[in-house]
Amino acid sequence: MPGTSMQKKSRVKGRSLRTDQIGTISKSIGIKKIITQIYSSKKISREQQVYLMSSLLSNEAKVQAYKCSINRILEAVHTGQLIRVD
């Protein structure tokens, strides 16, 4: 198909973000710090949510250690217990 790309795109704050670019968030603050920030503020940004969802799909060992916490956060977003800010 013309114009089809193998990389998925997400919209973050009005700009396109390829899934291979999402990993840059972890380089600066790390997954543990993201989880801590979300729990303390009771808010999650769209960028953080996309990063956590893509992290679950990866099979990296560091992500598997936080899999349960990530699932709880995403469930809280789904049920409205966490506020998603854009």
Backbone as JSON, one array per atom type, in Angstrom:
{
  "sequence": "MPGTSMQKKSRVKGRSLRTDQIGTISKSIGIKKIITQIYSSKKISREQQVYLMSSLLSNEAKVQAYKCSINRILEAVHTGQLIRVD",
  "N": [[0.83, -1.19, 0.0], [0.56, 2.22, -0.79], [2.23, 4.77, 1.02], [2.16, 3.48, 3.42], [3.52, 2.76, 6.54], [5.87, 0.94, 8.51], [6.19, 1.65, 11.09], [4.36, 2.6, 13.91], [2.4, 5.49, 14.7], [1.92, 8.01, 17.16], [-0.08, 10.61, 18.57], [1.13, 13.32, 20.24], [0.75, 16.05, 22.13], [-0.01, 17.63, 19.86], [1.86, 16.86, 17.94], [3.4, 14.45, 15.81], [4.62, 11.3, 16.94], [6.84, 8.82, 16.63], [6.85, 5.33, 17.51], [9.41, 4.37, 17.96], [10.68, 6.56, 18.9], [9.69, 7.03, 21.39], [11.07, 5.78, 23.43], [12.98, 7.58, 24.32], [12.14, 8.92, 26.56], [12.65, 7.26, 28.72], [15.39, 7.26, 28.95], [16.08, 9.64, 30.18], [14.71, 9.83, 32.69], [13.81, 7.33, 33.61], [11.89, 4.32, 34.12], [11.0, 3.64, 36.69], [10.97, 6.08, 38.05], [9.04, 7.44, 36.56], [6.74, 5.96, 37.21], [6.64, 6.5, 39.96], [6.23, 9.3, 39.91], [3.71, 9.42, 38.71], [2.08, 8.06, 40.58], [2.38, 9.81, 42.79], [1.38, 12.29, 41.91], [-1.12, 11.71, 40.94], [-1.82, 12.0, 38.34], [-1.46, 11.55, 34.8], [0.41, 11.96, 31.88], [-0.29, 12.06, 28.36], [1.89, 11.26, 26.87], [3.37, 9.8, 28.77], [1.55, 7.73, 29.22], [1.42, 6.46, 26.7], [4.08, 5.64, 26.52], [4.23, 3.81, 28.69], [2.37, 1.88, 27.83], [3.6, 0.96, 25.47], [5.9, -0.04, 26.6], [4.98, -2.24, 28.01], [4.5, -3.97, 25.92], [7.0, -4.6, 25.07], [9.68, -6.92, 25.64], [11.61, -6.47, 27.53], [13.76, -7.0, 30.28], [13.95, -5.16, 32.41], [11.52, -3.84, 32.28], [9.67, -5.85, 32.78], [9.9, -6.24, 35.5], [8.39, -4.19, 36.52], [5.89, -4.64, 35.58], [3.41, -5.28, 36.86], [2.85, -2.92, 38.31], [2.64, -1.1, 36.19], [0.4, -2.14, 34.86], [-1.55, -1.67, 36.85], [-1.57, 1.13, 36.89], [-2.44, 1.74, 34.26], [-4.97, 0.56, 34.34], [-6.15, 2.16, 36.29], [-6.29, 4.57, 34.9], [-8.1, 3.84, 32.94], [-10.41, 3.37, 34.48], [-10.87, 5.86, 35.5], [-9.68, 6.72, 37.81], [-7.21, 7.87, 37.77], [-6.13, 10.98, 36.53], [-5.92, 12.04, 33.23], [-3.76, 14.16, 31.66], [-3.25, 16.45, 29.03]],
  "CA": [[0.0, 0.0, 0.0], [1.35, 3.44, -0.79], [2.15, 5.6, 2.21], [2.09, 2.67, 4.63], [4.78, 2.71, 7.27], [5.95, -0.15, 9.47], [6.21, 2.23, 12.42], [3.11, 3.22, 14.33], [2.58, 6.86, 15.16], [1.03, 8.5, 18.21], [-0.17, 12.06, 18.64], [1.49, 13.84, 21.55], [0.76, 17.52, 22.16], [-0.1, 18.2, 18.53], [2.91, 16.45, 17.02], [3.51, 13.0, 15.63], [5.73, 10.71, 17.66], [6.97, 7.41, 16.26], [7.06, 4.49, 18.68], [10.83, 4.21, 18.21], [11.13, 7.77, 19.58], [9.12, 7.07, 22.73], [12.08, 5.3, 24.36], [13.82, 8.66, 24.83], [11.67, 9.33, 27.88], [13.26, 6.41, 29.75], [16.8, 7.6, 29.08], [16.29, 10.78, 31.07], [14.22, 9.69, 34.06], [13.62, 5.94, 33.97], [10.53, 3.83, 34.32], [10.65, 3.68, 38.11], [10.66, 7.46, 38.39], [7.76, 7.74, 35.92], [5.71, 5.34, 38.03], [6.59, 7.26, 41.21], [5.62, 10.59, 39.61], [2.28, 9.22, 38.44], [1.42, 7.76, 41.85], [2.38, 10.96, 43.7], [0.58, 13.39, 41.38], [-2.44, 11.2, 40.54], [-2.02, 12.46, 36.97], [-0.59, 10.92, 33.82], [0.38, 12.64, 30.59], [-0.51, 11.15, 27.23], [3.21, 10.73, 26.51], [3.69, 8.76, 29.75], [0.66, 6.6, 28.99], [1.88, 5.76, 25.49], [5.34, 4.99, 26.87], [3.95, 2.64, 29.53], [1.72, 0.86, 27.01], [4.61, 0.35, 24.59], [6.83, -0.79, 27.46], [4.36, -3.55, 28.29], [4.61, -4.81, 24.72], [8.4, -5.04, 24.9], [10.05, -8.01, 26.53], [12.82, -6.1, 28.25], [13.76, -7.49, 31.66], [13.69, -4.06, 33.34], [10.1, -3.53, 32.22], [8.93, -6.96, 33.39], [9.91, -6.05, 36.96], [7.38, -3.19, 36.84], [4.69, -4.96, 34.81], [2.23, -5.2, 37.71], [2.61, -1.5, 38.58], [2.19, -0.49, 34.94], [-0.98, -2.58, 34.65], [-2.4, -0.96, 37.81], [-1.69, 2.52, 36.43], [-3.29, 1.79, 33.06], [-6.33, 0.25, 34.78], [-6.65, 3.36, 36.98], [-6.64, 5.53, 33.84], [-9.31, 3.32, 32.3], [-11.56, 3.52, 35.39], [-11.03, 7.25, 35.86], [-9.05, 7.01, 39.1], [-6.1, 8.77, 37.45], [-6.49, 12.03, 35.59], [-4.99, 12.15, 32.11], [-3.58, 15.54, 31.23], [-2.64, 16.51, 27.69]],
  "C": [[0.87, 1.25, 0.0], [1.14, 4.22, 0.5], [2.07, 4.81, 3.51], [3.46, 2.59, 5.26], [4.73, 1.57, 8.26], [5.91, 0.38, 10.9], [4.86, 2.87, 12.72], [3.4, 4.62, 14.82], [1.54, 7.17, 16.23], [1.03, 10.01, 18.16], [0.12, 12.5, 20.06], [1.61, 15.35, 21.44], [0.84, 18.12, 20.76], [0.99, 17.8, 17.57], [2.95, 14.94, 16.93], [4.75, 12.5, 16.35], [5.77, 9.24, 17.28], [7.28, 6.6, 17.51], [8.54, 4.26, 18.96], [11.42, 5.45, 18.9], [10.67, 7.82, 21.03], [10.15, 6.64, 23.77], [12.96, 6.4, 24.93], [13.39, 9.12, 26.21], [12.38, 8.54, 28.96], [14.73, 6.75, 29.96], [17.01, 8.71, 30.1], [15.82, 10.53, 32.49], [13.95, 8.26, 34.51], [12.2, 5.57, 34.33], [10.09, 3.89, 35.78], [10.24, 5.1, 38.53], [9.33, 7.89, 37.77], [6.62, 7.21, 36.77], [5.53, 6.11, 39.34], [5.9, 8.61, 41.0], [4.11, 10.46, 39.41], [1.53, 8.95, 39.74], [1.34, 8.99, 42.75], [1.47, 12.09, 43.22], [-0.86, 13.0, 41.05], [-2.83, 11.69, 39.15], [-1.05, 11.73, 36.06], [-0.71, 11.7, 32.51], [0.16, 11.6, 29.5], [0.81, 10.5, 26.82], [3.62, 9.6, 27.47], [2.83, 7.52, 29.52], [1.09, 5.79, 27.78], [3.18, 5.01, 25.77], [5.1, 3.73, 27.69], [3.29, 1.52, 28.72], [2.72, 0.18, 26.08], [5.63, -0.45, 25.38], [6.28, -2.17, 27.78], [4.51, -4.51, 27.11], [6.04, -5.28, 24.48], [8.68, -6.15, 25.9], [11.34, -7.73, 27.28], [12.69, -6.52, 29.71], [13.44, -6.37, 32.65], [12.21, -3.68, 33.38], [9.28, -4.61, 32.93], [8.88, -6.84, 34.9], [8.81, -5.09, 37.4], [6.04, -3.47, 36.17], [3.41, -4.81, 35.63], [1.86, -3.74, 38.0], [2.07, -0.79, 37.33], [0.74, -0.87, 34.67], [-1.94, -1.86, 35.59], [-2.62, 0.49, 37.37], [-2.63, 2.61, 35.23], [-4.74, 1.45, 33.39], [-6.95, 1.46, 35.48], [-7.03, 4.45, 35.98], [-7.97, 5.12, 33.21], [-10.55, 3.54, 33.17], [-11.77, 4.95, 35.87], [-10.43, 7.62, 37.21], [-7.82, 7.89, 38.94], [-6.57, 9.76, 36.41], [-5.44, 12.06, 34.48], [-4.94, 13.59, 31.66], [-2.87, 15.53, 29.89], [-1.78, 17.72, 27.52]]
}
